[in-house]
Amino acid sequence: MKKISILFCIAITTYLQAENNRSYTFYGFIRNDFFYNSRTNEETLDGIFHFYPKPVVASGTTNDINATPQAEMLSIATRMGVDIKGGGFAGSRVSAKIESDFAGASSSYFLIRIRQAYVRFDKQKSSLLIGQTWHPLFGDVIPTVVSFNAGSPFQPFNRSPQVRATYSPVKELTITSAATWQMQTSSNGPLGFSPVYMKNSLTPNLFAGISFTIDGFTAGGALDYKRIMPERDELHSSLSGAAYLQYCRGLLALKAKTVLGNNMSDHIMIGGYGRTYNPSDNSYGFTNLTSSTSWLNISYGKKWQTGIFAGYHQNLGSQLPLLHKNQEGNYTIYGRGFYYEQQELLDRMVRIAPFLMHSMKDVMVGVEYNFTLAHYGTVQADGRVANPYPVTNNRIIATVVYTF
């Protein structure tokens, strides 16, 4: 059956190439992940993509309902795609990509979903991409880990529909600008996580970045501007910045990134925004929660590859005082890491994750130990917390990947 399937794909590819004078490269992998958590986590895709441990919540005679270990095995990260090359338009070389997996959305994680779908126009020193792919803030420098979450929530993680232009005046330097819209990963608000807030603002997410690469060394920086409309006729803006470094030489790779961000929940990062009141003009509005997030990644090897990922997040508070929304004195924050009932906010978090991978031709086997320590506290008017306390999660991940 396997031979018949391979012959069928070869036949279809040969036919398409002959008919359209284009090249089609099919690719993908079958991935199986097993994980164990010592504590209940904030997560998606039934836990294959985890964020951070949940806070302490007492209920009845139970001191902490979140102190529950969990284990699961899933194959939904299995991926398939096709790269298409050939043809031209207005003096440009045209290429395209279609990529999907079985990770679905929300609880429907067994459905096929679009990961990437774009058309790209390349000239000698410039290119134009139109379609859905990785948000440029995800970047060219990403950590090497076993976990499916690629270092999230310390690393920006977002795929969005976009129009992206790049220009390289010299081969070592790349300047990038982009306008992106939200879809699968979106901002939080009164209706929950939804792309409707950016849609109603009529303004796309705007990005500008620069990257320099020479002799295995890469350095770059970026600015990201976002405007949303959480409620009718009330616009809210945020600005974030990132800087990154990478050095690769032989079997050694050193990578690092830092993000100073406002309202980064659409990148699956901690933080958000809340209600505020400005007495100078008697107006209500929203204020950002600013956070600083950094990670460092070291890896060594090829056939046998080992390394470690280390991440740190720190909440820096709100830009303006938060407003009590009701008589009970509760604050409302839209984003990630805030729990309304307890009025608790994730203040700072540390992750240490050593890993080992072994590659044998088309097969990769990997294991990772992931230790995450998060501190929660009662949110204050300035967006900081009082009386922080720690919670920890010990996570073990094992994966087997067959690439084709």
C-alpha positions as CSV (number, residue, x, y, z in Angstrom):
1,M,0.0,0.0,0.0
2,K,2.9,2.3,0.8
3,K,4.5,1.7,-2.6
4,I,1.2,2.3,-4.4
5,S,0.8,5.7,-2.5
6,I,4.4,6.7,-3.4
7,L,3.9,5.8,-7.0
8,F,0.6,7.7,-7.2
9,C,2.3,10.8,-5.8
10,I,5.2,10.5,-8.2
11,A,2.7,10.1,-11.1
12,I,0.6,13.1,-10.1
13,T,3.8,15.2,-9.6
14,T,5.2,14.2,-13.0
15,Y,1.9,15.0,-14.7
16,L,1.5,18.4,-13.1
17,Q,5.1,19.4,-14.0
18,A,4.6,18.4,-17.6
19,E,1.3,20.1,-17.9
20,N,2.1,23.4,-16.1
21,N,5.9,23.6,-16.5
22,R,6.1,24.0,-12.7
23,S,7.8,22.0,-9.9
24,Y,5.9,20.6,-7.0
25,T,7.7,19.4,-3.9
26,F,5.6,17.5,-1.4
27,Y,6.8,17.3,2.1
28,G,5.7,16.7,5.7
29,F,6.1,14.5,8.7
30,I,4.2,12.1,11.0
31,R,4.7,13.2,14.6
32,N,3.7,11.4,17.8
33,D,4.0,13.2,21.1
34,F,3.8,11.9,24.7
35,F,3.8,14.3,27.6
36,Y,3.4,14.2,31.4
37,N,2.6,17.3,33.6
38,S,2.9,17.3,37.3
39,R,0.2,20.1,37.4
40,T,-2.7,21.3,35.3
41,N,-1.6,23.9,32.8
42,E,-3.0,26.6,30.6
43,E,-2.8,24.9,27.2
44,T,-4.4,24.3,23.8
45,L,-4.7,21.4,21.4
46,D,-5.5,19.0,24.3
47,G,-2.2,19.9,26.0
48,I,0.3,19.2,23.2
49,F,0.8,23.0,23.2
50,H,1.3,24.2,26.8
51,F,1.7,27.7,28.1
52,Y,2.2,27.8,31.9
53,P,1.0,26.2,35.1
54,K,-2.4,27.4,36.5
55,P,-2.6,29.2,39.9
56,V,-3.7,27.7,43.2
57,V,-7.5,27.4,43.3
58,A,-9.2,26.0,46.4
59,S,-12.6,24.3,46.1
60,G,-14.5,22.7,49.0
61,T,-12.2,20.3,50.8
62,T,-9.6,20.5,48.0
63,N,-6.8,22.9,48.7
64,D,-5.7,23.2,45.1
65,I,-7.8,21.7,42.3
66,N,-5.0,22.5,39.8
67,A,-2.5,20.2,41.6
68,T,-3.5,17.3,39.3
69,P,-1.0,15.5,37.2
70,Q,-1.9,14.6,33.6
71,A,-0.5,12.5,30.8
72,E,-1.5,12.2,27.1
73,M,-0.3,10.9,23.7
74,L,-1.3,12.7,20.5
75,S,-0.5,12.6,16.8
76,I,-2.2,15.8,15.7
77,A,1.0,17.6,15.0
78,T,1.4,15.5,11.9
79,R,2.0,17.9,8.9
80,M,1.8,17.9,5.1
81,G,2.5,20.6,2.5
82,V,3.6,21.4,-1.0
83,D,6.0,24.0,-2.3
84,I,5.2,25.2,-5.9
85,K,7.7,26.9,-8.1
86,G,7.5,28.2,-11.7
87,G,6.1,30.9,-13.8
88,G,6.7,34.7,-13.6
89,F,4.8,37.9,-13.1
90,A,6.0,41.4,-14.0
91,G,9.6,40.3,-14.0
92,S,9.3,38.4,-10.8
93,R,9.9,34.7,-10.1
94,V,6.7,33.2,-8.6
95,S,6.4,30.5,-5.9
96,A,3.8,29.4,-3.5
97,K,3.2,27.2,-0.4
98,I,0.3,25.3,1.0
99,E,0.7,23.6,4.4
100,S,-1.6,22.0,6.9
101,D,-1.8,19.8,9.9
102,F,-4.4,18.0,12.0
103,A,-4.3,20.4,15.0
104,G,-7.7,22.1,14.2
105,A,-8.8,24.8,16.7
106,S,-10.0,24.9,20.3
107,S,-11.3,21.5,21.3
108,S,-11.7,20.4,17.6
109,Y,-8.1,19.5,17.4
110,F,-8.6,16.5,15.1
111,L,-9.6,18.7,12.1
112,I,-7.3,19.7,9.3
113,R,-6.3,23.4,9.5
114,I,-4.4,25.8,7.3
115,R,-0.9,26.6,8.6
116,Q,0.5,28.4,5.6
117,A,-1.0,29.4,2.3
118,Y,0.8,32.2,0.4
119,V,2.1,33.4,-3.0
120,R,5.6,34.9,-3.2
121,F,7.1,37.2,-5.9
122,D,10.9,37.4,-5.9
123,K,13.3,39.8,-7.7
124,Q,17.0,40.1,-7.4
125,K,17.0,42.2,-4.2
126,S,13.4,42.2,-3.1
127,S,10.4,40.0,-2.5
128,L,6.7,40.3,-1.9
129,L,4.7,37.7,0.0
130,I,0.9,37.7,0.1
131,G,-1.0,35.1,2.2
132,Q,-0.8,33.4,5.5
133,T,2.5,32.4,7.1
134,W,4.5,33.1,10.2
135,H,4.2,36.6,11.7
136,P,7.5,38.4,11.1
137,L,7.8,38.9,14.9
138,F,8.2,35.1,15.1
139,G,11.4,35.9,13.2
140,D,14.3,34.1,11.6
141,V,15.9,33.2,15.0
142,I,13.8,30.6,16.8
143,P,14.9,28.2,19.5
144,T,15.7,24.6,19.0
145,V,13.5,22.5,21.3
146,V,11.6,19.2,21.3
147,S,8.4,20.8,22.5
148,F,5.8,21.5,19.9
149,N,5.3,25.1,21.3
150,A,8.7,26.3,20.0
151,G,9.5,28.1,23.2
152,S,6.1,29.8,23.7
153,P,5.1,31.9,25.7
154,F,8.6,33.3,25.9
155,Q,9.0,33.2,22.1
156,P,6.3,35.0,19.9
157,F,4.1,32.4,18.2
158,N,1.8,33.6,15.5
159,R,0.8,32.7,11.9
160,S,-1.3,35.4,10.2
161,P,-2.6,36.5,6.8
162,Q,-0.3,39.3,5.7
163,V,1.3,41.3,3.0
164,R,5.1,41.3,3.6
165,A,7.8,43.1,1.6
166,T,11.6,42.5,2.0
167,Y,14.5,44.3,0.5
168,S,18.2,43.4,0.6
169,P,20.5,46.3,-0.6
170,V,23.4,43.9,0.1
171,K,23.1,40.1,0.7
172,E,24.0,40.5,4.4
173,L,21.2,43.0,5.2
174,T,17.5,42.5,5.0
175,I,14.8,45.1,5.7
176,T,11.3,43.9,6.3
177,S,7.9,45.6,6.4
178,A,4.5,44.0,6.8
179,A,0.8,44.5,7.3
180,T,-0.8,41.5,9.1
181,W,-4.3,40.6,10.1
182,Q,-5.5,38.2,12.9
183,M,-7.0,34.8,12.4
184,Q,-6.0,31.7,14.3
185,T,-4.1,33.6,17.0
186,S,-5.9,36.8,18.0
187,S,-6.3,39.5,20.7
188,N,-8.5,39.0,23.8
189,G,-11.4,41.2,24.7
190,P,-15.0,41.3,26.0
191,L,-16.0,38.6,23.5
192,G,-13.0,36.4,24.4
193,F,-10.2,35.7,21.9
194,S,-11.4,36.9,18.5
195,P,-10.0,38.6,15.3
196,V,-13.1,40.9,15.4
197,Y,-11.3,43.6,17.5
198,M,-8.7,44.2,14.8
199,K,-11.3,43.8,12.0
200,N,-13.4,46.6,13.6
201,S,-10.4,48.9,14.0
202,L,-9.9,48.9,10.2
203,T,-6.2,48.9,10.8
204,P,-3.8,46.0,10.2
205,N,-1.0,45.1,12.5
206,L,2.1,47.0,11.2
207,F,5.6,45.6,11.4
208,A,9.1,46.9,10.5
209,G,12.3,45.0,11.1
210,I,16.0,44.8,10.1
211,S,18.4,41.8,10.1
212,F,22.1,41.5,9.5
213,T,23.8,38.2,8.8
214,I,27.5,37.5,8.2
215,D,29.9,34.5,8.9
216,G,27.3,32.6,11.0
217,F,26.4,35.6,13.1
218,T,22.9,37.1,12.9
219,A,21.5,40.2,14.7
220,G,18.3,42.1,14.2
221,G,15.5,44.2,15.7
222,A,11.9,44.9,15.1
223,L,9.0,47.2,16.0
224,D,5.3,46.0,16.0
225,Y,2.3,48.3,16.1
226,K,-1.2,47.1,16.8
227,R,-4.6,48.9,17.0
228,I,-7.8,47.1,18.0
229,M,-11.4,48.1,18.9
230,P,-12.4,46.1,22.0
231,E,-15.7,47.9,22.4
232,R,-17.7,50.1,20.1
233,D,-16.1,53.4,19.2
234,E,-13.2,52.7,21.6
235,L,-9.8,52.1,19.9
236,H,-6.7,50.9,21.7
237,S,-3.2,50.9,20.5
238,S,0.0,49.1,21.5
239,L,3.6,49.1,20.5
240,S,6.2,46.4,21.1
241,G,9.9,45.9,20.2
242,A,12.1,42.9,19.8
243,A,15.9,42.2,19.4
244,Y,17.7,39.0,18.7
245,L,21.1,37.4,18.2
246,Q,22.3,34.1,16.8
247,Y,25.7,32.5,16.3
248,C,26.1,29.2,14.4
249,R,29.5,27.6,13.9
250,G,30.0,23.9,13.1
251,L,27.8,21.9,15.4
252,L,27.3,24.7,17.9
253,A,24.3,27.1,17.9
254,L,23.7,30.0,20.3
255,K,20.4,31.9,20.1
256,A,18.8,34.7,22.1
257,K,15.8,37.0,21.9
258,T,14.2,39.7,24.0
259,V,10.8,41.3,23.7
260,L,9.5,44.4,25.4
261,G,5.8,44.1,24.7
262,N,2.4,45.6,25.2
263,N,-0.8,43.5,24.8
264,M,1.0,40.5,23.3
265,S,-1.7,37.9,23.8
266,D,-2.2,37.4,20.0
267,H,1.4,36.1,20.0
268,I,0.5,33.6,22.8
269,M,2.6,35.7,25.3
270,I,1.6,36.7,28.8
271,G,0.0,40.1,29.4
272,G,-2.8,42.2,27.9
273,Y,-4.7,45.4,28.6
274,G,-7.3,46.7,31.1
275,R,-9.8,49.4,31.7
276,T,-8.6,52.9,32.8
277,Y,-10.0,56.3,33.6
278,N,-8.3,59.6,32.7
279,P,-9.5,62.4,35.1
280,S,-7.8,65.1,33.1
281,D,-10.4,64.8,30.3
282,N,-13.0,62.7,32.2
283,S,-12.6,59.9,29.7
284,Y,-12.6,56.1,29.9
285,G,-10.3,53.9,27.9
286,F,-7.8,51.0,28.0
287,T,-4.3,50.8,29.2
288,N,-1.6,48.3,28.3
289,L,0.2,45.8,30.6
290,T,3.8,45.9,29.7
291,S,6.0,42.9,30.0
292,S,9.6,41.9,29.4
293,T,10.3,38.4,28.1
294,S,13.6,36.9,27.1
295,W,15.0,33.5,26.2
296,L,18.4,31.9,25.6
297,N,18.9,28.7,23.7
298,I,22.1,26.6,23.3
299,S,22.3,23.5,21.2
300,Y,25.2,21.2,20.0
301,G,25.4,18.3,17.6
302,K,23.7,16.9,14.5
303,K,23.0,13.2,14.6
304,W,23.0,13.4,18.3
305,Q,21.9,16.9,19.4
306,T,21.6,18.2,22.9
307,G,20.9,21.6,24.3
308,I,18.9,23.7,26.8
309,F,16.3,26.4,26.6
310,A,16.0,29.1,29.3
311,G,13.2,31.7,29.4
312,Y,12.2,34.5,31.7
313,H,9.1,36.7,31.9
314,Q,8.5,39.7,34.0
315,N,5.3,41.8,34.3
316,L,6.1,45.5,34.4
317,G,2.7,46.8,35.3
318,S,0.2,49.0,33.5
319,Q,0.9,52.3,31.8
320,L,-2.1,54.0,33.5
321,P,-4.0,53.1,36.6
322,L,-6.5,50.3,36.2
323,L,-10.1,51.1,36.9
324,H,-12.4,49.2,39.2
325,K,-15.2,47.9,37.0
326,N,-17.8,47.1,39.7
327,Q,-18.6,47.8,43.3
328,E,-16.7,44.8,44.5
329,G,-13.5,46.5,43.4
330,N,-12.6,44.0,40.8
331,Y,-10.3,44.8,37.9
332,T,-10.8,43.5,34.4
333,I,-7.8,42.6,32.3
334,Y,-8.0,41.1,28.8
335,G,-5.1,38.9,27.8
336,R,-3.2,35.9,29.2
337,G,-2.2,35.1,32.7
338,F,-5.0,36.9,34.5
339,Y,-7.8,35.2,36.5
340,Y,-10.8,37.4,37.2
341,E,-12.4,35.4,40.0
342,Q,-9.3,35.3,42.1
343,Q,-8.1,38.7,40.8
344,E,-4.7,37.1,40.3
345,L,-2.1,37.9,37.6
346,L,1.0,35.9,36.5
347,D,3.8,38.3,37.6
348,R,7.0,36.5,36.6
349,M,8.0,33.1,35.3
350,V,11.1,31.1,34.7
351,R,11.6,28.0,32.5
352,I,14.5,25.7,32.2
353,A,14.3,22.9,29.5
354,P,17.2,20.6,28.7
355,F,16.6,18.2,25.7
356,L,18.2,15.4,23.7
357,M,17.4,14.5,20.1
358,H,18.7,11.6,17.9
359,S,18.3,11.7,14.1
360,M,18.5,8.6,12.0
361,K,17.9,9.3,8.3
362,D,14.2,10.2,8.2
363,V,13.5,9.5,11.8
364,M,14.0,11.8,14.8
365,V,13.5,10.7,18.5
366,G,13.6,13.4,21.1
367,V,13.1,13.8,24.9
368,E,12.8,17.0,26.9
369,Y,12.4,17.9,30.6
370,N,10.6,21.2,31.1
371,F,10.7,22.9,34.5
372,T,8.5,26.0,34.8
373,L,8.2,28.2,37.9
374,A,5.5,30.9,37.9
375,H,4.6,33.5,40.5
376,Y,1.0,34.7,40.9
377,G,-0.2,37.6,43.0
378,T,-3.2,39.8,43.6
379,V,-3.4,42.5,40.9
380,Q,-3.1,46.1,42.0
381,A,-4.2,49.4,40.4
382,D,-0.7,49.9,38.8
383,G,-0.9,46.5,37.1
384,R,1.7,45.0,39.5
385,V,0.9,42.3,42.0
386,A,0.9,41.9,45.8
387,N,1.8,38.8,47.9
388,P,3.2,36.7,45.0
389,Y,3.4,32.9,45.6
390,P,5.0,30.2,43.4
391,V,3.6,27.3,41.5
392,T,5.7,24.8,39.5
393,N,5.1,22.3,36.8
394,N,7.4,19.5,35.8
395,R,6.8,18.4,32.2
396,I,8.4,15.5,30.3
397,I,8.0,15.3,26.6
398,A,8.9,12.5,24.3
399,T,8.4,12.6,20.5
400,V,9.0,10.4,17.4
401,V,9.0,12.1,14.0
402,Y,9.1,10.5,10.6
403,T,9.9,13.0,7.9
404,F,9.0,12.6,4.2
